[in-house]
Each structure stands twice: as C-alpha cells, then as structure tokens.
Amino acid sequence: MVFIFIVAMMAAMVVGTLIWRGMARPDSRRPDGRRPARPERARAVAPDDDPEFLRRLGEQLRSEGEDPPARR
C-alpha cells in the first residue's frame, strides 16, 4: 500500500512539473539563444546616506533658526 502511494506521489510530481513548465511564459531569449540585456536599476539610497538630502535638510533647519544635528 505504501509503495503505491509513493509511486502515485512521484507520478503527481512529474505531471505537475510538466504542467507548470508548459503553462510558464515563453522564454525571452533571442533567436540566437542569448538573453537580452537587462537595464540597470537605480539603487535606492537611504535619506541619511544621500549627501544632497542632508545638505538640503541642513539648509532648511538653518533657515528655520534651528541647529542641525551634530555629526557623529
């Protein structure tokens, strides 16, 4: 009985894999087999790592009469 269950599970995995591969979107490769180049994505910069943001923040605080926080 256990043997039949194991064989049935293996068959279900094979059939499931074939269906999954068949339903997947077509490969985006070129006719020559190469993949198209992906465009570079801009890296997100945290506000406290962005010098331009820190400069504008310091100017804003000075214009409001507050002292900017001290650097560590």
Beta strands, then each sheet from edge to edge (+ up, - down):
end
